[in-house]
Amino acid sequence: MAGNAVDGDKAGNAEGEALDGQDVVCRPVGWVVGGRTEVADDHWDRETAVIRLDAEQFGPEALYGLADFSHLEVVFHFDRVAPEKIESGARRPRGNPDWPLVGIFAQRGKNRPNRLGVSRCRVLAVDGLEVRVAGLDAVDGTPVLDIKPHMAEFGPRGETAQPEWSVELMRDYYV
């Protein structure tokens, strides 16, 4: 099937052409409005904000049915991370010397290679092109790349596991 890499094949586009080394460009579907204005690590659950869709791309019908869901998954761009701050190797999460050295793909820090964030938040209201949410860990002005309703069936299957340092790191994240 075009577009899927299987058994070491390179990914391709709809025409079956290889995308070897090409950039992927995303246009924001909207922006975070309101809520926290400064980037900080903890206490996100008390934050409320609006995700405002781009009216040049979408009409209110793009959000029809979204209010029937309790939670969203939001993909956004960490636009305030300077390119020179991007990590590609290992580091101690939050610079904490008590935590192990772990690769950037074994943590959820914002200084990621593509500066993509994924968050789950509560839907408070949907009105026109706006979705009011709580617990979104993105700041005012953040470009939103995609919005999906959270469906339990897309969650992990089976038991999950995570190291103790990550439990400690997340202890105050959503309080």
N, C-alpha and C positions, 0 to 999 in steps of 0.2 A: 504494500500500500504506500503510495507516495506520501512523503512527509514524516514517515516513521523510520528511525534507524533500528535495524535488526541485525544481530550477529555481526557487529562490527561495521556495518554499512554506515556511510555518512548520511546525515539527515538531508532531506531534499524539500523542494517546494512543490506546489501542486502540479507543475509541469515535469516533475521528476529530476530537475536540475539540482546538483549538489549545492549546498549552502556553505561550503568549506570556507571558514574564516570570515564570512560576511556578518555585518552588524544586523541586529534585529531592532527595528524602530517601533516604538509604541507611542501612540497619541493618547494623552490622558482622556478618560471618559468624564472626568470631573475633578473637583478639588475639595479638600477639607476646608470648611468655613467654621470659624469659632473654635471653642475649646482652648486647649493649652497653646501658648505661643512660643514657649521655650522648650527645647528638647531636654528631657530628664528621664531617668531610668525607672522610677517607681510611681506607684499610686495612680494608675491609669483608670481604675474602675470608677472613680468619682468624676471623671471627665465626660462631658457631653459635647457633641459637635454635630455639624450638618455635613453630609456629603452632597454637594450641589453638582448635578450633571451639566455638561456642556450643552447649552441650548442650540448651538450650531449643528450638533451631531444627533441630538435626541429630543424626542417629545415625551410628554408625561407617560405615554403608553409603554415606554421602556421599563417603567417601574410597576406596571400593573401586576398585581398578585404578590408583590414583595412584602406587603404589610401582613400577609398571612403567615410569614415566618418570624420566629422569635429572634434569630441571630443571622448575621451575615459573615461572609469571609470577604475581606477587602485586600486587594493587592495594590500596593502603592509604591512610590519612588521616594527613597531617602534623599531628597533633593538638596538637603543642607550638608551632606557629607562631601567634603572636598575630595576631588580625585586623588590627591596625594595622601589622603588618609585611608584609602581603601586597603584592606588586608587581603593577602592571598595565601598566607601560610598558616602558622600556628601562633597563638597568643594565649595569655591567661585572661579569661572572661573578666571584663570590667577592670583589668589590670590588677586583680586581687592575687597577691603572692601565695595565698593559702589554697588557691584553686589550681588544678593541673593545666599544663600547656596543652591546648586542644586546637585542632584545625578549624579554620573559619567555617567549614561546612558541618562541624560538630557543635555549633553554637548559633545563636540567633542575633548576634550583634548587628548594628546598623552599618558598619564599615565593610560591607560585603562587596564582592567583585562587581555585581550588577546593581548594587544599591536598591534591591527589591525588598520590600517588607510585606508580610502577610499577617493579617490580624483577624481575630474573630471578635465581634462586638454585638451588642443587643440592639434590635430595632425598636425605637421608641415611637416613631411616626413616619409616614410617607405622605408627602404633599407636593403635588406637581412634579417638579424636577429635583425635589429635595428629600433626603432620607435623614431623619434625626436619629442619632445613635448614641449609645453610652459604652464606655470602655474601649473606644478606638485609640490605639496607641500611635497616633499620627498627629502632627501639630497643624495649626492653622496655615493654610496655603499649600499643604502637601498635595502633589498631583496624585490622583487616584487612577490606576490603570485598569482595574476591573472590580466588579461587585458580583458576588454569587451568594445565593441563599445557602445557609448551612443546612445540610441534610445529614442526619445521624448515620445514614448508610454509607456516607463518604468518610466517616471517621475511621480510626484504626480498627481492624478486626483482630480479635484475640487480645491477650494481655499486652500491656505496654511496659517498658522499662526505661529508666533514665538514671544517670549518675547522681549521687547525693549533692555534689556541688551545684547542679542545675536546680535542684529543689530549693537549696539555700538561696540561690540567685533570684528565683522567682517568688520567694516568700512574700515580699512587699510589692510585687509588680502590679497586682490588680486589687490592692486594698484601698 
